[in-house]
Structures are given as C-alpha cells and as structure tokens.
C-alpha cells in the first residue's frame, strides 16, 4: 500500500478516537504470541550488561491478548506463559515422583503498559510508570505473584492495523527489567531478547 494510503488510515483512526467513536468497546484488540530468551540474575548486571554472580537462561513462550488504546496511550495485556529452565542431575535422595527442579513453570499475567504510536505506524510498548504482575501456577512459585518493572518492545503495524510484529528495543535505558517479590523487595534482574507477533481481533465483522 502507498504511503498516502497509510497516512489516510492513521488519520481516520486518530479522528475516530478524537470524536469519541473508539472508546472502550472499540479498542484495537490483538491476539499475540511472544517468544523470549531471558537471562535472570539475582545480583543483577553491570552498566555494560555483564552478569554479576550466577544466572539462569530461561526460554519463555507467551500467548495472550492485548488491547491498545491510542486515546489514553495505554496497553492492557493478559497472558499465559511457559518458562523453561535447564535440568541438572537429580539431587541426592530425590523421590521417584520428582526431583524438585521444575524445568517447566506456568504463569498467568496481567499488565498495563505505556503505548506510543508514530505516524509511520511504528510503535513502542514500555513499562515506565506501570508494571506487569505474574502469578505462578505450579512448583515452588505456585500462588506467588511477581512484579516486572522495565523493558520495552518496539514494533510495526501493517497498513490496515490487521497485524503487527515487534521485538526488544535496543535501548540501554530500558533493556534491564527488575523482578520484585510480593513484599516489594527485588528478586533480581533479567534481560530478555523478545520477538512478538499479533493479529487483530474484530468483533461482529461483516
């Protein structure tokens, strides 16, 4: 599609928000899949992103829904995540029923992000003053809610806002996420390489 058509589409969408026709019932809603490879360190990272102490590499698959509100500049996300971790030798005396390592952990999350859309239909989604709350569904973190602060995704919409692609923004100021325990104390930090794809969900489409 030509650039002029892209511009018309964006102007029409922004005008709808300005006229109050794209409120709560007419948000831009997407289903998405996100793949992450995250390095977690309890002691954190240096300014040059060298790891302090030991750490874990965790592949994570996330599926969910995200609503983008251009009028308020906010994004609202709910998702389910599968986190994987390396498995070592069974600890001495481990029962036959399990070794207590839990190489697969399940989480459900509710998040609010800052959302910014540019005239070329590129966008960013960032934590900034908001956060993401993830609750463990199995293993030692079952029922425990962690809060992630930081991180930023940059992406691009298709011309008609039918889909988007995104990934970790190469921004030194937002690359490191802080993971907080339920009492607000830090559990550690993580750096994630992220790819994300979404497809628009339109209700009652004719």
N, C-alpha and C positions, 0 to 999 in steps of 0.2 A: 504494500500500500504506500502511496506517495506521502511525503511529509505533510502536505497540506491537509490530507485526509486525517492523519494522526492528530494534527492540531485541532481540526474541527471536532473530532471525537472527544478530546480532552476538554475543549471549551464547552461542549454540550454537557459533559458530565459535571464540570465545575458549576455551570449555570444551574443544573438541577439541584445541587446542594445549596447554592445561594438562594434559590426560590423555595426551599423547604420541601422539595419533592423527593429527596433522597435521604430521608431520616431513618429511624430505627428499623422500619420494615424493608428498607431498600438499600442496605449496606452492600458493599462489594464483598461477597462471600466466596471463599475458596476452600476446597479440599486439597490437602498437600501431603507430600512425602518428603522427609528430610533425612539425609544421611550425614552422620557426624563421626569424626575420629578425634577423640578428646584425650589430652594428656592432663591428668589430675595430680596435683602435688599438695600435700598438707602444708608444707612450708612455703609454697608459692614459687615465684620466678623473679629473676633479676630484671633490670630495666631493658636488657638485651634479650630477654626471654630464655635465659639459661635456667634450668631447673635447679631448685635449692633442695638438697636432700633427695630422697627417692620419689618415685612416682609410678602411676599406672597409665597404660594406654587402653582406652575404652572405646570400641566401636559402638555407635548408638544408631538405631533406626527409630524414627518418629513418624507417626501418622496422625493427622488431626484436621481441625477446621480453624480457619482464621477469618475474621470479619474486619475489613478495613474501612474506617470512617474518615473520609477525606475532610469533612467539615470540622471535626474535632481534632484531627491529627493523631488519632489513636488506633491501635490494632488490638483486637481481643482474640485470644487463642485458647483452645482446649485441645489436648492431645494425649496420646498414649505412646510410651517409649519402651524399647527393649535395649537394655545396656548389657554389654558383654565384657568379660574380663578374662585374663589368662588363668589357666588352671595349673597348679603345681602338683607335686607329689602329695599323696594323701598324708595328712598329719598322723603321727603315731597314735595308735589306739582309736582311729576313726571307726565309727559304727558302720556296718554294711549298708545301712539305709542312706548314708550321705557323709560327705567329708567336711561339711560346713563352709565350703568355699563359695558356693552360689555363683557360678560363672555367668548365669543369666538372671538379671534383676529387672523387674517390671515397675514402671512409674506412670502415674497419671498427673497431668499438669494443667494449671490454669494461669494464664499470663496476660499482662497488659503491657503494651509497648508504645513507644512514640513512633509515629508513621509519617514519613515525608515523601510526597510525590513531586517530581520535577516535570517541566514542560515537555521533555523528551520521553516521558513515560518511564524513566528510571525512578527507583525508589530506595529508601532505606527504612529498616525496622531496627530500632535500638531500645535498650532498657532505659537508659538515662534515669529519670526520676521514678520509674516504675520497676516492676520485678516479676519474676516467674516463680510460682510455688509448685513444687513437685513432691508427691506423696508416694512412698514405696508401697508396693503391693505384695511383696514376698521377701523371704530371707530376713536378715538382721535389721533391715530398714523398713520392714512392714509397719505401716501406720505412722512412720516418721515423715514429717514434711520439711523439706529443704527449700531454701530461697536462693535463686540465682540472680546476681546483680552484675550488669555489664554485658558486653558482647554486642555485635552489630552485624546485620545482614544487609548487603546491597544487592539489588536485582533490577529486572527489566520486565515490564508488561508487554504483551502482544498488543498490536494496534487497537483492537476492539476490547481490551481488558478480558479476553477469554482465558488467558493463562499467564503464568509468569515463571521466570527462573531466577534463582538467587544463590548467593554464597557468602562466605565470611568476608567481611570488608577488611582490606589490608590497612587498618588504621591502628597505629601503635597505642592510641589513647583508649581504644575500646576493645582491644584484642583479648585481654585477660578478663575472665569472669571470676567473681568471688562467690563461693558457695557458703551459705550461712546455715547454722544449725537452728532448730526451733527456738532456742533461747536468744538468738541473735548473734551469737559468737561465731567466728569464722571456722568452717570445717576445712577450708583450703581454697586453692585456686585451680582453674582449669583453662586451657587454651584449646579451642576446637576448630578444626577445618570442616566447614559445612557446605553442603550442596542442598538445594531446595527447589522443588518443582510443585506448582499448584495449578488447578483447573477450576474455572469459575462455576459456581452453582447458582442457577437462576430458577426461582420458583415460578410455577404457572406460566412457563414459557410457551408461546404459541408459534 
